[in-house]
């Protein structure tokens, strides 16, 4: 299962809860979150992944940095 943790920005607690989830027409997911430790509430955003065509990215060296090709 793919699980993303969003720590509380106030107390840094990892076990937070999603209270409400909504998605807009562009595919951006907006989540209302709550921390059971300090009871802080906040919103988080998750943008949709965009597929990249094969050959559109050139990896450089052994590092994980990439250089987009000039088209």
WOHU-V925110 format. One record per residue. N is the residue number from 1. SS is DSSP state (hx for helix, st for strand, lp for the rest). D_LAST is the distance of its C-alpha to the last C-alpha in Angstrom with 1 decimal. Layout:
n=N ss=SS d_last=D_LAST
n=N ss=SS d_last=D_LAST
This chain:
n=1 ss=lp d_last=36.8
n=2 ss=lp d_last=33.8
n=3 ss=lp d_last=35.3
n=4 ss=lp d_last=33.8
n=5 ss=lp d_last=36.2
n=6 ss=lp d_last=36.2
n=7 ss=lp d_last=38.9
n=8 ss=lp d_last=41.1
n=9 ss=lp d_last=39.9
n=10 ss=lp d_last=43.6
n=11 ss=lp d_last=45.3
n=12 ss=lp d_last=42.4
n=13 ss=lp d_last=44.1
n=14 ss=lp d_last=41.8
n=15 ss=lp d_last=43.9
n=16 ss=st d_last=42.9
n=17 ss=st d_last=43.2
n=18 ss=st d_last=41.1
n=19 ss=st d_last=43.3
n=20 ss=st d_last=41.1
n=21 ss=st d_last=37.7
n=22 ss=st d_last=35.9
n=23 ss=st d_last=32.5
n=24 ss=lp d_last=31.0
n=25 ss=lp d_last=29.2
n=26 ss=lp d_last=25.7
n=27 ss=lp d_last=26.8
n=28 ss=lp d_last=27.5
n=29 ss=st d_last=30.7
n=30 ss=st d_last=33.3
n=31 ss=st d_last=36.2
n=32 ss=st d_last=39.5
n=33 ss=st d_last=40.8
n=34 ss=st d_last=44.2
n=35 ss=st d_last=45.6
n=36 ss=lp d_last=49.0
n=37 ss=lp d_last=50.0
n=38 ss=lp d_last=49.6
n=39 ss=lp d_last=49.1
n=40 ss=lp d_last=46.1
n=41 ss=st d_last=43.8
n=42 ss=st d_last=40.1
n=43 ss=st d_last=37.0
n=44 ss=st d_last=33.8
n=45 ss=st d_last=30.4
n=46 ss=st d_last=28.2
n=47 ss=lp d_last=24.8
n=48 ss=lp d_last=23.6
n=49 ss=lp d_last=21.2
n=50 ss=lp d_last=17.8
n=51 ss=lp d_last=16.7
n=52 ss=lp d_last=13.4
n=53 ss=lp d_last=12.3
n=54 ss=lp d_last=13.4
n=55 ss=lp d_last=11.0
n=56 ss=lp d_last=8.6
n=57 ss=st d_last=10.8
n=58 ss=st d_last=12.2
n=59 ss=st d_last=15.8
n=60 ss=lp d_last=17.4
n=61 ss=lp d_last=21.1
n=62 ss=lp d_last=23.8
n=63 ss=lp d_last=23.0
n=64 ss=lp d_last=21.5
n=65 ss=lp d_last=18.8
n=66 ss=st d_last=15.2
n=67 ss=st d_last=12.1
n=68 ss=st d_last=8.9
n=69 ss=lp d_last=6.1
n=70 ss=lp d_last=3.8
n=71 ss=lp d_last=0.0
